[in-house]
Amino acid sequence: MTWAEYFQESNAQIAETAALLAAGATWRSLQAAVDNGFLIRARRGHYALPETDVHLLEAVRLGGRLACVSAAAHAGVFALDDSFAHIHVHPTGSRLRAPHNRFELLTDRNRDGVELHWGRLLDSEAGTEYRVGLADALVQVFRCQEPKFAMAALDSALHQRLIGDEDVATIFAALPARFGALRPFVDARSDSGQETVLRYIVREAGYAFESQVSIVGVGRVDMVVEGCLVVEADSRKFHDGWSAHVRDRTRDCDLAALGYMTYRALYRDIIHNPARVVSAIAGLLAANRHYRTVIA
């Protein structure tokens, strides 16, 4: 059995020395695997494959667990920015190690961008040995990210049925009261995080809209703004390639025949340039009011 096969069959990303020895490894074979690049010694007594998520390795090496956006992303939930690891450490944790060097004690100078979370958890037993539970991760996301991105993470977890309504109640109960105003806008129908962010932007701009609208002859659209403008949240993942372009343009044509305008908002604009999105919506609505015709 290869090292990769062991990790796959064990459904593990980090393996402790005792488990590897019980499976037939020896101290000599473990050292040889590390020397030859087949394994990484993340921390004393903890081994991983070279392709293991770098943030997970940093959490193990530091002596904590993935948290906040890092834990959300690891669980498959939308996370705006996981370029730097977010790691939860026990409130009384000490002798923590640098995230990129297990031989160095952690200092402010060798954190390398890692964000530490020290707060007490809702459920310290949830999650895994190397990742906090999703409810705790989402609480941390709300405290750490802009509200629109935190809502996107929450909707994403709900949409995938990784959490339930009772978890939503628990999450908001753990947050400061000011976050309660966001709870009525939680929507598990969002197919993507950017769709939630788009809703937040349009709502903040003061426009009336409906989400996930089914239009006869066309199908479901992400949003209808002010009853006349269909706005879709586009990304390369689902809209790249000629066949996808043909499908999208055919839908736009069918919508136009029904009297709707369409606007396909790009991921980069939704996330990084919301003012551009609002300007586009405002311009299209203004044009619609000026040239409004009756479709017989």
Salt bridges, closest charged atoms under 4 A:
GLU16 OE2 - HIS46 NE2 3.79
GLU58 OE2 - HIS100 NE2 2.66
ASP108 OD1 - ARG111 NH1 3.95
ASP112 OD2 - HIS100 ND1 2.65
GLU146 OE1 - LYS148 NZ 3.93
ASP155 OD2 - ARG199 NH2 2.81
ASP187 OD2 - ARG189 NH2 2.79
ASP191 OD1 - HIS159 NE2 3.56
ASP191 OD2 - ARG220 NH2 3.03
GLU232 OE2 - ARG251 NH2 2.63
ASP234 OD1 - HIS239 NE2 3.26
ASP234 OD1 - ARG264 NH1 3.28
ASP240 OD2 - ARG236 NE 4.00
ASP248 OD2 - HIS239 ND1 2.84
ASP248 OD1 - ARG247 NE 3.31
ASP248 OD1 - ARG264 NH2 3.85
ASP252 OD2 - ARG249 NH1 3.93
ASP252 OD1 - ARG264 NH2 3.12
ASP269 OD2 - ARG276 NE 3.17
